[in-house]
Amino acid sequence: MNPKLYTKQPWRTLYLAYKVSTILLVRVPAWSITYLFTRPRPTWSWRHAMVVALIRHLTSLSVVVGKLGRWPNHRAIEPDAEGIWIGGAPHLITAELKIWSAVADVTSIRIPGYWYAKKGLSPRPTAPVRPDRRVFLFLHGGGFTQLSAHPKAATSILPRSFVELVDDAPYALAVEYRLSSSYPFAEEHPFPTALLDALAGYNYLVSVMGYRPSNIIVVGDSAGGNIALALTRYLVENEGTTKVPLPSPPGHLLLSSPSVDLSISHLTPVSSALTHNMDILGDSYGDVRHLPYRTYAYVGPFGFGMASCNRYISPACLSLLMRARFKNFPPTFVIAGGAERFLDSIRTLRDRMVKDMGEAHVTYYEAEDAIHDYLVFPWHPCRAATLTAVRAWLT
């Protein structure tokens, strides 16, 4: 049966029931015995190996059946959170971004955002903010197609953690950017939609809240790291070059397990994309025969070739068609897991940034045997040390 049929009922329910029962009744018992004697990584405990395997198989279901559960989206501010409306910023669209927006038939619109505050403070800052205050602009992961900026999403642990690190950055604004989708679902919100929404969020911090651009720390994990890079690139490359009054670039950039190559340039027989097959990212991330859904949903009408030649989509692509530059980027902290599929592409990003920016402006932190986006998991043993390193970088 065609896997795409599993997105329709009753096949979706039947498929989910079959897969979940297989995982619980067959795979979990098999893992529990196997991991008593051997584990995917020598530093992993039995519990660690079990949890990673379970996450990998459960999250891979969404590749076949689509979104699991209902997530908050850009259409409304959901309750139980400090939500605000972020006005669209179509006046800030210029240069290539204007052309890409026209091709994709998208523009900047009003979207929600959610504030996260340091414990003990008011739920949101009051405008205008103090000139010495810094702030995080957070862009969540989810393969461009899933999850949310809302506190109910798993990735919300990141802005919650970051606001506790230093006293002069007690707030984070998470942008509820529009998610991409494609066949067999509605084809909507391809690149550069998420970039437009990130730009609107950045503009809100500067123009409405009164934050100085130099005091903004742009943060993104996984796909959010890709968007954070794209936002920073847009502000850096177009600063002072157009009649559009763009805000200045941010003061800092923080990337956690960023997705930086949507092409297949890092898919070689010995690459981490193929050999790190025990990561939480499923086999679709290391299969050269089939493009991951996230890729063709994000590139949309531009086609897959865009992932090989566009520095905003794949800044770490190895193709000779494109060599992304990072001159004038702000100080950047890059986090990678030593056992994640994206490791090679993140190392390529690091090397390119160091070459263009200098070692003093690029801090790279690679956690041994850590999975993709490990900072999202409160149980992960490498999390505390990583946050300590981020705190030192921010101080």
N, C-alpha and C positions, 0 to 999 in steps of 0.2 A: 504494500500500500504506500502511496506517496506520502512522505512525512508531512507535507503541507496540509493534508486532509486532517491531521491531528489538531489543527486550529479550529476545526468546525465540530459542532455537536452532532451526534453523540460520541464521535471518535475521540474528542478531546478528553472527556470524562473517562472513557474506557481506557485510553492510553495512560492517563495519569494513575488510574487505579492499578493498572498492570505494573507500571514502572515503580510506583511507591511500594506496592506489596513485594515486588521482586527485590527491591533494595533492602527492605526490612526483614524479609523472611529468608533471603538467599545471600545477598552480598554482605550484610552486617555480620551474620554468623561466620561467614568465610573470612572476612577481614579480622574479626576478633581472634581467630585462631592463627591466621597467617602472621599478624603483627606481634604475636607472642614470641616469634622466632626471628623474624626479619622485618625491617621497616624501610620505607622509601628513602629516608634520610637517617643516618646514624645518630644524629642529635635529637631526633624526634622521640618522644615518649609514646607508649602504646596509645594513650588517650589522644595525644596530638595527631597521630596517624589516623586514628578512627574518625576524629572530627573533620580533618581535611578531606578524607575520602567521602564522608557523608555530604559535606558542603559541595564538593565537586559534582557529585551525581545529582543532587537535588537542584542545584542551579542550572545544570545542563538541560533540565526539563524545559526551561523557558525558551531554549533554542528551537525546540520542536513545537511547543504548544502556545508560545507567546507569553505575555505577562501573566505572572501568577499573583492573583489578588488585585485589589484596587488601590492604586497609589494616588496621592494628591497630584494635581497637575497645574498647568499654567492658567486654567480657565476660572479658578476660584481660589480664594484664601480659605484654607481649611482651619477648623477650630483647634483648640488646645495648643496654640502656638502664638508667638508674637509676629503675626503677619502684617505686611504692609504692601501697598501697591507701588510698583516701580514704573514710572512713566516711560513710554517709548522714547527713543532718541533718534528719529529718522534724520535729523539735521546733522548727525555725526557720521553718516554713511558717505564715504568718499572713495576715490581711487578704485582699486580693483574690487573692493568690497561692494561698491555700487553696482558693478557689472555682474558679479556673482549673485547678488541679491536679485537682480532683474532676471537672470537666467533661472534661478530657483523659484522666482515669483514669491518672494518673501520680503517683509519689511519689519521694522522695529515697532513693537506694540507694547501695551501695558501688560506687565506680568507681576506675579506675586514675588515677594521675598520674605525671608524669615530671619528674625534677629535671634542671636544666641548671646547670653550675657554671663560674665564671670559671677560665680556664686556670691550672693550678698549684695549685688548691685540691682538697680532698677532693670526691668526686662529689656529696655531699649535705651539708647542714648538720646539726649535732647539736643536738638539743633539750635544754634550752631555749637559744634563740639569745641572743646579746648584745643588750641593750636598744637599742644604737645602730645595729643592722643593719637595712637595708631589704631588701625582696625583691619580685620581680616575680611576679604571678599572671597567667599567659598563657592566653588563649583563642584558639584557632586559627581561621582562616577556612576557606572551602570551601562557602559557600552553605548552611550548616546541614545539608548532606546528604553531604559528602565530607571527605576528609583526616583527619588525626589529630594528636594531641599528641606522638606518638612521634618520636624523632630521625630516622627514615627519611622523614618527610613533608617536603615542600618548605618549608612554613611554619616548620619548626624552626630555620631560619636566623635568625629574629627573636629568640627567647629566647637563642640562642647569641651574637647580637650585643649584645643589651641588657646581659647580665651583664658584658661587657667595658667598659662605658662609664664606670662610677664604682666606686670601691673599696668604698663602704659598701653596695652592692647587688650582691653577687657571686653570687647564686643566683636562679633562676626556677623556679617550679613550673607546669608545663603540665597543664591538666585535660583528661582524655580524656572529654569530655562525650558523651552519647548523641546520635547523629545522627538526624535526622528522615528519614522516608521515607513514600511514599504510592503509590497505584496507578500503574503496574502491579506495584509491589513491595509488600511488607508495609506496612500502614499503622501506623506506630509512632513514638513519641517526638516528638510535636508540641510546640509551645509549651504550657506553660512548662518542658519537660523540661530543656533546656540551661541555663536559669536556675537550676533546682534543683541541677544538678550544679556550676555555677559557685559557688553559695552554699555547697555542701559543701566545695569546694576552699578557699574563703575561710575558712570555719570551721576547716578543718584547719590553716591557717597560724596562726590566732589561738589556737585551743584546744589543739592538739597540739604545734605547733612553738614557740609562745610569742611570735610576732611581734606587735608593737603594730599595731593597725589603721592608725594614722597613718604607719606605716613600710611599708605595703603599696602597691605601684604596680600597679594593675589595667591590664592591657594586652590589646588585642584588634585583630586585623586583619580587614577585610572583615566577614563574618558574625560573627566573633569580637568585632569592635568593637561590633556590635549587642548581643551578650550582655554585654559588659563594661559598656556603658551601662545595660542592664537591671539588672544586679547592683548597680551603684552607686546607681541610682534606688531600688531596693528597700530598701537599707540607709539611704539618706538619708530617704526618705519615712516609714519606719517606726521610725526611731530614737526611742526613748523614748515611743512612742505606744501600745505594746501590752504585755501581760504576758509576751510571749515575749522572752527575753534575747538579743536580736540583737546581734552585734558592731557596733561603731561603723563608720562609713563609712571607705573607704580614704583615704590621704593624698594620692594622685595618681591621675590617669586618663590613659592614653595610647592614642590611637585612630589606627590606620593604615588609611586608605581605608575607613572604616566604612560598612557597609550600614545606612542609617538611615531608609529609606522603602520599605517593601515594597508600598505602595499604588501607584496610577498617577498620583498627584497631580503628580509632576514630569515626566510624559510629555507634553510639549507639542511642537509642531512645531520650535521653536527651542531646545529643551532639550538639555543635554549627553547625556542618555540616548539621544537620537536622532541628534544631529549628531556625536557622538564615536564614530562607528561603526568606527573603526580601533583602538579599545581592545582589550585581550585578552578582555574580556567580549563574548560573541557577540550576535547580533541578538535573541535571546530576551529580553535585558534592556531592549530598546527597542521591543518589539512590544506595542501596546495591545490587540491582538486575542487574544493568548494569554498567559496567566499563566505566568511562569517556574515550572518544577517546584519550585524551592526555596521559592517562596512558598506554594503550596498544600500542600506537604509540611510546612512549618513551622506554618501556621495550623491545619491539620488540621480537627478537628470544629467549630472556631469559624467557619469560612467566611471568604471573602476580605474581607468587610466588616470583620472584626476588624483588618485591616491599615490601615484608614482611620480607626479610632477608638481604637486602643489605643496609649498613649504608650510602652509597653514594647516594642512591635513596630515601630512607625514613629514615632519621636520627632521626625522632620523632616517628617512629613506636612503638606501644605498645606491639607488639608480643614478646613472650618469646624467639623466635628464634634469636632476635637481640637486642643488647643494645649499641647504638652508644656512643662513648666516645669523650670528647672534651678537654682532657688534652693537654696543650701547644698551644691551639688556641690563636690568638691575641685578644686584647680588642674588644668587639663586641657590636654593638648597634642594638637592635631588635625592629622593629615597628610592631604593630598590630592594627587592627580596632576592636572596641568592638562589632560591629554588623556583622563581617565577618564570613563566614563559616569556615575558617581556624583557628579561634581563639583558639580552644582547642589544636590543634596540635602545634600551635606556643607557647602556654603556656607550653606544654610538652617540646619543644625545650629549652625554657628559663630555666625551672627547671633543665634540664640535664646539660646545660651549666654552670649554677650557681653551681651545685654540683661538677662539675669537675674543673671549673676555678676559683670559688670564686666570691662572689657578687661584689667585686671591679672591676672585669674585664668584667662584663656583665651589660649593661644598657638596661632596658626594658621600652618601651614607648607604652602605650595602650590608644588610643584615644576613648573616650566614644562615643558609637553609630556610629562610623565611619565604612564605608564599606571597602571591600577588595581593597587594593592598592589605597587608597584614595589620596595619594600624587600625583597621576597622574592627578587628576582633579583640575584645577586652581580655580574652584568655591567652593571647599570643605572648610567648616568653620574651620576644624581642621588642615589644611595644614600649615598655617603660624606659629602656635605654635610648631608644630612638627619640622619644619625646624630650628626654634630658638633653640630647644633642641639639634638637631644634631650639630648646630654650636657650642654650649657650649661644647659638647662632643669632638669636633675636636680641640677646643682651648686649 
